[in-house]
């Protein structure tokens, strides 16, 4: 059953009918169907077909655009501007942190050079101390050996007395001198 089966007639000029016919063919609808859709469209949209500029549509579009622009401005104010401000602050902080890290790196490099010099100096000191300890040990050993020789000399000299020949005394002196040279 056709929903357009009620028939009413409207009279209009031939030129309008020609245009109406072209519109119906362009939209691939019957003239009756297109007419019903046009009435429904104007009824729903509340547009005035005699208004060539369609002021109502312009006002609605303008108000819609204004609402959209207002929304975008509010979004900029609420989100974008604080984000840009925070980004600027973070960028400045990162720049400052980079400068501090470079300064710390330079300081650490200078300290590394100083530490390497101190390590080399400490190695030299340790070698010197080892040398001194070694010499001290050798000196102590030499003193001990010298004391033994001296005691031997004194003991032998005491035993010889005044009557011992000078050859024996020379032999004792030669023995002590040779022993000292061998130390």
C-alpha positions as CSV (number, residue, x, y, z in Angstrom):
1,X,0.0,0.0,0.0
2,X,1.4,3.3,-1.0
3,X,1.8,5.8,1.8
4,X,1.0,8.7,-0.6
5,X,-2.4,7.4,-1.7
6,X,-4.3,10.4,-0.6
7,X,-4.7,12.8,-3.5
8,X,-4.9,16.5,-3.3
9,X,-4.1,18.7,-6.2
10,X,-2.1,21.9,-6.4
11,X,-2.0,24.2,-9.4
12,X,1.2,25.9,-10.3
13,X,2.7,27.4,-13.4
14,X,4.2,25.3,-16.3
15,X,7.8,26.7,-15.7
16,X,7.6,25.5,-12.1
17,X,6.4,22.1,-13.3
18,X,9.4,21.8,-15.6
19,X,11.8,22.6,-12.8
20,X,9.9,20.2,-10.5
21,X,10.1,17.5,-13.1
22,X,13.9,18.0,-13.5
23,X,14.4,17.8,-9.7
24,X,12.4,14.6,-9.4
25,X,14.4,13.0,-12.2
26,X,17.6,14.2,-10.6
27,X,16.7,12.7,-7.3
28,X,15.2,9.6,-8.9
29,X,11.9,10.0,-7.2
30,X,8.4,10.6,-8.3
31,X,7.1,14.1,-8.2
32,X,4.6,13.2,-5.5
33,X,7.3,11.5,-3.4
34,X,9.6,14.5,-3.8
35,X,6.8,17.0,-3.0
36,X,6.0,15.1,0.3
37,X,9.7,15.0,1.2
38,X,10.0,18.7,0.5
39,X,7.1,19.5,2.8
40,X,8.5,17.2,5.5
41,X,11.9,18.9,5.2
42,X,10.5,22.4,5.5
43,X,8.3,21.3,8.4
44,X,11.2,19.8,10.3
45,X,13.8,22.5,9.6
46,X,11.3,25.4,10.0
47,X,13.0,27.0,7.0
48,X,11.3,29.6,5.0
49,X,11.6,28.7,1.3
50,X,11.0,32.3,0.3
51,X,14.0,33.4,2.3
52,X,16.9,33.2,-0.3
53,X,19.6,33.8,2.3
54,X,17.9,31.5,4.8
55,X,18.6,33.7,7.8
56,X,17.5,31.1,10.3
57,X,20.1,28.6,8.9
58,X,22.7,31.4,9.0
59,X,21.9,32.2,12.6
60,X,22.0,28.6,13.6
61,X,25.3,28.1,11.8
62,X,26.7,31.2,13.3
63,X,25.6,30.3,16.8
64,X,27.0,26.7,16.3
65,X,30.3,28.1,15.1
66,X,30.4,30.6,18.0
67,X,29.8,27.7,20.4
68,X,32.5,25.6,18.8
69,X,35.0,28.6,18.9
70,X,34.0,29.3,22.5
71,X,34.6,25.6,23.3
72,X,38.0,25.7,21.6
73,X,39.1,28.9,23.4
74,X,38.0,27.3,26.7
75,X,40.1,24.2,25.9
76,X,43.1,26.4,25.1
77,X,42.7,28.2,28.3
78,X,42.1,25.1,30.4
79,X,44.6,22.7,28.8
80,X,46.9,24.1,26.1
81,X,48.1,27.3,27.9
82,X,49.0,25.4,31.2
83,X,50.6,22.7,29.1
84,X,52.7,25.2,27.2
85,X,53.6,27.0,30.5
86,X,54.6,23.7,32.1
87,X,56.6,22.7,29.1
88,X,58.5,26.0,29.2
89,X,59.2,25.5,32.9
90,X,60.3,21.9,32.3
91,X,62.5,23.0,29.4
92,X,64.2,25.7,31.6
93,X,64.7,23.1,34.4
94,X,66.2,20.6,32.0
95,X,68.5,23.3,30.6
96,X,69.7,24.2,34.1
97,X,70.1,20.5,35.0
98,X,72.2,20.0,31.8
99,X,74.5,22.9,32.9
100,X,74.8,21.4,36.4
101,X,75.6,18.0,35.0
102,X,78.2,19.4,32.6
103,X,79.8,21.3,35.5
104,X,79.8,18.2,37.7
105,X,81.3,16.2,34.8
106,X,84.1,18.8,34.4
107,X,84.7,18.8,38.2
108,X,84.8,14.9,38.2
109,X,87.3,15.0,35.3
110,X,89.5,17.4,37.2
111,X,89.2,15.3,40.3
112,X,90.1,12.2,38.3
113,X,93.3,13.8,37.1
114,X,94.2,14.9,40.7
115,X,93.4,11.4,42.0
116,X,95.6,9.8,39.4
117,X,98.4,12.1,40.5
118,X,97.8,11.3,44.1
119,X,97.9,7.5,43.3
120,X,101.2,7.9,41.4
121,X,102.6,9.9,44.4
122,X,101.3,7.3,46.8
123,X,103.0,4.6,44.8
124,X,106.3,6.5,44.9
125,X,105.9,7.0,48.7
126,X,105.2,3.3,49.2
127,X,108.2,2.4,47.2
128,X,110.3,4.8,49.3
129,X,108.9,3.4,52.5
130,X,109.7,-0.1,51.3
131,X,113.2,1.0,50.4
132,X,113.6,2.6,53.9
133,X,112.3,-0.5,55.7
134,X,114.6,-2.6,53.6
135,X,117.5,-0.4,54.4
136,X,116.5,-0.3,58.0
137,X,116.4,-4.1,58.1
138,X,119.7,-4.3,56.4
139,X,121.2,-1.7,58.7
140,X,119.9,-3.6,61.7
141,X,121.4,-6.8,60.3
142,X,124.7,-5.0,59.7
143,X,124.7,-3.7,63.2
144,X,124.1,-7.1,64.6
145,X,126.9,-8.6,62.5
146,X,129.2,-5.7,63.4
147,X,128.5,-6.2,67.1
148,X,129.3,-9.9,66.8
149,X,132.6,-9.1,65.1
150,X,133.4,-6.5,67.7
151,X,132.6,-8.9,70.5
152,X,134.7,-11.6,68.7
153,X,137.5,-9.0,68.4
154,X,137.3,-8.0,72.0
155,X,137.2,-11.6,73.2
156,X,140.2,-12.6,71.0
157,X,142.2,-9.5,72.1
158,X,141.6,-10.3,75.7
159,X,142.8,-13.8,75.3
160,X,146.0,-12.7,73.5
161,X,147.3,-10.6,76.3
162,X,150.5,-8.4,76.0
163,X,152.8,-11.2,75.2
164,X,151.2,-12.3,71.9
165,X,153.2,-11.8,68.8
166,X,152.4,-8.9,66.5
167,X,151.8,-11.4,63.7
168,X,148.9,-12.9,65.6
169,X,147.6,-9.4,66.3
170,X,147.8,-8.5,62.6
171,X,146.1,-11.7,61.7
172,X,143.2,-10.8,64.0
173,X,142.9,-7.3,62.5
174,X,143.0,-8.7,59.0
175,X,140.2,-11.2,59.8
176,X,138.0,-8.4,61.3
177,X,138.6,-6.1,58.3
178,X,137.8,-8.9,55.8
179,X,134.6,-9.8,57.8
180,X,133.5,-6.2,57.7
181,X,134.1,-5.9,54.0
182,X,132.0,-9.0,53.5
183,X,129.1,-7.5,55.3
